[in-house]
Amino acid sequence: MNTFTNFLKNRLKNEKGYVIHNGAGRQKFALVYPNLYHVGMSNLGIHIIYDLLNSRSDTSCERFFLPDFKFLQMLEKSDSPILSTESQTPLFKFPLIGFSLSFEPDYFNFLKILQIGKIKLKSSERNDFDPIIIAGGPCATFNPVPLQDFVDAFIIGEAEVVLPNFFDTFYLAKSQNLSRIEILKKLSEVEGVFVPKFKKIVRRQFLKNLDEFPAHTIIVTDDAEFNMYLIETARGCGRHCRFCMAGYCFRNPRNRSLEILREEILSAKKFNKKIGLMGAAISDYPQINEICKIIRENNLPMSVASFRADSVTEELVKLLAESGLKTLTIAPEAGSSKMRAVINKGIEEEHIFKTLELGISAGIKNFKLYFMIGLPFETFEDVDAIIELAKRIKKYMEIKKSNGKLTLSINPFIPKPFTPFQWSKMAEKKYLDESLKKIRKELKEKNIEIIAESTRETEIQGILSRGDEKIGEILLKSHEMGGIKKFKQAMKILDVDEKEYLYRERDKDEKFAWDFLDMGFSKKYLYEEYKKAEKMEKTLKCFENCKRCGVCK
């Protein structure tokens, strides 16, 4: 136990910006990222919530992360509880515990942390003396149902809007010595909070003016997956890509002002870090060249979370190259113009090759392309189109005397709730495996690197993504048997057919587990987009005074 305590104390010594509140008057809140520290510290949401809550006069927010394998084994063998980073306090001593859920595979880590935190896994088994467990983040917002047996309350939407009212309500209820069930009833009345015991329609909450809550790195550490000073330029996306949950659940698209971003960039100088600009598509920011100018004038290197090939600028690519970028990433998502029309990507080959030209001219030699396979209405001909496009890109690089590496990242498509493709079936494993095999074979001689996600793991993600009440029981069973690798075995034991979740086209009027959530647009609107995908019809990106989906009303 002392070894783990000393490890956490040494971790703090290598951080700048953390907060430890001493004295009375503040109640402890545990902020948990259910993955490793170096992954969690690259999640800007963790920094936003940490700063938001520690800025209150009544709250002391402390962090927890999944321990690495060595410490995880040590905690399990010694039966010692997991401890907070800041004060090394056991998890079970926090009256309120919040999980940030970004990815479905972290559901298994969520249960593991509750276990080593000495917290009862099922909410129905907790009493008035047990902590209240809450969860937020993308997974909690688009479909909390798979975890509703374990979580007492879910935050539906963006933390800056929901958490202030949530904490005010929680502290008032605690001061009145209300029972656990009475506290949860009070919390269920807060806008944007879903309490499974008191199920009702819950409307997603989102921040209208991003400038009210600047979002940037709060705790600086070198031990992060992205060793940068992160700054959020925008939130949401108005491109209407039909596969993208974030494009729907974080509507409408909002930009921070250039003035605020300038202040944040200047504040970052003292840390001597590369600036990491965060957003759905950095190149869509209307003043991206001005941001580049500010960063260049202050002699700071930079990187971006993503950009679009149809809006990338020469200024942006040049600054990325000057900042030491070795590989330029492009996301066509599909190889054929037909499939790009189906998903409403809005990018054509001319945009891809223009971006290649900008990169090569700036001195960038390596390129990485993201593709999906198994999309709705896809055939093997569309898989062939990925191969042919990759060959043309490789040839173009050779013509331009770029001797760098071309990498393709190819991932099976997973249908997500609250997207037009929520009605679609997943492509079967046999089709996906055959497609990947063909791509590898055809491109092997061209010296093109292929990175592909496991089809088995994407099937599990697909089940969790559109999971219903049954999935909680399967999660618990697989946790008891050893985790994610036992998930499909647990399904068989509990006699649940995975094909029902994966390989079945949903009916138009089918009731979904997540239908009680209101994202601001109608199910009818999404289905119309699904039919437009089938016809390869285009949907224009968001524009001022647009009223199509309903969010901006």
Secondary structure, 3 states (H helix, E strand, C coil): CHHHHHHHHHHHHCCECCCCCCCCCCEEEEEEECCCHHHHCCCHHHHHHHHHHHCCCCEEEEEEECCCHHHHHHHHHHCCCCECCCCCCEHHHCCEEEEECCCCCHHHHHHHHHHHCCCCCCHHHCCCCCCEEEEECHHHHHCCHHHCCCCCEEECECHHHHHHHHHHHHHHHHHCCCCHHHHHHHHHCCCCEECHHHCCCEECECCCCHHHCCCECCCECCCCCCCEEEEECEECCCCCCCCCHHHHHCCCCEECCHHHHHHHHHHHHHHCCEEEEECCCHHHCCCHHHHHHHHHHCCCCEEECCCCCCCCCHHHHHHHHHCCCCEEEEEEECCCHHHHHHCCCCCCHHHHHHHHHHHHHCCCCEEEEEEEECCCCCCHHHHHHHHHHHHHHHHHHHHCCCCCCEEEEEEECCCCCCCHHHHCCCCCHHHHHHHHHHHHHHHHCCCEEEEECCHHHHHHHHHHHCCCHHHHHHHHHHHHHCCHHHHHHHHHHCCCCHHHHHCCCCCCCCCCCCCCEECCCCHHHHHHHHHHHHCCCCCCCCCCCCCCCCCCC
